[in-house]
């Protein structure tokens, strides 16, 4: 699994879509994420969250959903690419079926 992260709005979704169009396994990881509160409980984002709400909550990935997607899509040693950013990005790195640790790379776009 390869995970590429950068600032929001810098093209991760576009790149994931293009790699998928080319036949690679790629995912915009926002589809695997949710907001949680300080207690770690999932919460719904209000339609127009203010700064106080955003500071009191975290955008995180679900490790179990990442593992499910990876297992379903990455068989046979195929590379699986994730694009996005979340507060717990380092904590969601997983071992793949070959026993190799996923890698995380920061991608900077001007």
C-alpha positions as CSV (number, residue, x, y, z in Angstrom):
1,X,0.0,0.0,0.0
2,X,1.3,3.5,-0.9
3,X,-0.2,6.5,0.8
4,X,0.4,10.0,-0.5
5,X,-0.6,13.0,1.5
6,X,-0.5,16.7,0.9
7,X,-2.4,19.8,1.8
8,X,-6.2,19.8,1.1
9,X,-7.2,20.9,-2.3
10,X,-3.8,20.1,-3.9
11,X,-5.0,17.3,-6.3
12,X,-5.1,14.0,-4.4
13,X,-8.6,13.2,-5.7
14,X,-7.7,14.0,-9.2
15,X,-4.6,11.9,-9.1
16,X,-6.5,9.0,-7.6
17,X,-9.1,9.2,-10.3
18,X,-6.4,9.3,-13.0
19,X,-4.5,6.3,-11.7
20,X,-7.8,4.4,-11.5
21,X,-8.6,5.3,-15.1
22,X,-5.3,3.8,-16.0
23,X,-6.2,0.5,-14.4
24,X,-4.3,0.9,-11.1
25,X,-5.9,0.5,-7.7
26,X,-6.2,4.0,-6.3
27,X,-8.5,5.5,-3.7
28,X,-9.3,9.0,-2.5
29,X,-9.1,8.2,1.2
30,X,-11.7,10.8,2.2
31,X,-14.2,8.0,1.5
32,X,-12.6,6.1,4.3
33,X,-12.6,8.9,6.8
34,X,-14.9,10.5,9.4
35,X,-15.0,13.2,12.0
36,X,-14.5,12.3,15.7
37,X,-14.6,14.2,19.0
38,X,-12.0,14.2,21.8
39,X,-13.4,11.0,23.2
40,X,-12.8,9.2,19.8
41,X,-16.5,9.0,19.0
42,X,-17.7,9.6,15.4
43,X,-19.7,12.8,15.0
44,X,-21.6,14.3,12.0
45,X,-20.1,17.5,10.6
46,X,-22.5,20.4,10.7
47,X,-23.4,22.0,7.3
48,X,-21.2,25.0,8.1
49,X,-18.8,24.2,10.9
50,X,-17.1,27.2,12.5
51,X,-13.5,27.4,13.7
52,X,-14.4,26.3,17.2
53,X,-16.1,23.1,16.0
54,X,-13.2,22.3,13.7
55,X,-10.7,22.8,16.5
56,X,-12.7,20.5,18.8
57,X,-12.9,17.6,16.3
58,X,-10.5,15.5,14.2
59,X,-10.7,14.2,10.6
60,X,-9.5,10.6,10.8
61,X,-9.3,7.4,8.7
62,X,-11.0,4.2,9.8
63,X,-8.2,1.6,9.9
64,X,-10.7,-1.2,9.5
65,X,-12.1,0.3,6.3
66,X,-8.6,0.8,4.9
67,X,-7.8,-2.8,5.7
68,X,-11.1,-4.0,4.1
69,X,-10.4,-2.0,0.9
70,X,-6.8,-3.1,0.7
71,X,-7.8,-6.8,1.1
72,X,-10.5,-6.5,-1.5
73,X,-8.4,-4.6,-4.0
74,X,-4.8,-5.5,-3.5
75,X,-4.5,-9.2,-3.9
76,X,-1.6,-10.7,-5.9
77,X,0.9,-8.1,-4.8
78,X,-0.8,-5.3,-6.7
79,X,0.1,-1.8,-5.4
80,X,-2.7,0.0,-3.7
81,X,-2.5,3.8,-3.7
82,X,-4.3,6.0,-1.1
83,X,-4.5,9.8,-1.5
84,X,-5.6,12.2,1.2
85,X,-4.8,13.5,4.7
86,X,-6.0,12.7,8.1
87,X,-5.0,13.3,11.7
88,X,-4.2,9.6,12.3
89,X,-2.4,8.9,9.0
90,X,0.7,7.3,10.6
91,X,-1.5,5.2,12.9
92,X,-3.3,3.6,9.9
93,X,-0.3,2.2,8.2
94,X,-0.8,-1.5,8.0
95,X,1.1,-4.7,7.0
96,X,0.1,-6.1,3.6
97,X,-0.5,-9.7,2.7
98,X,3.3,-10.1,2.0
99,X,4.2,-8.9,5.5
100,X,5.5,-5.6,4.2
101,X,4.7,-2.3,6.0
102,X,2.8,0.2,3.9
103,X,4.7,3.3,3.1
104,X,3.7,6.9,3.6
105,X,5.0,9.8,1.4
106,X,4.3,13.4,1.7
107,X,3.7,15.1,-1.7
108,X,4.1,18.8,-1.9
109,X,2.4,20.8,-4.7
110,X,3.3,24.4,-5.2
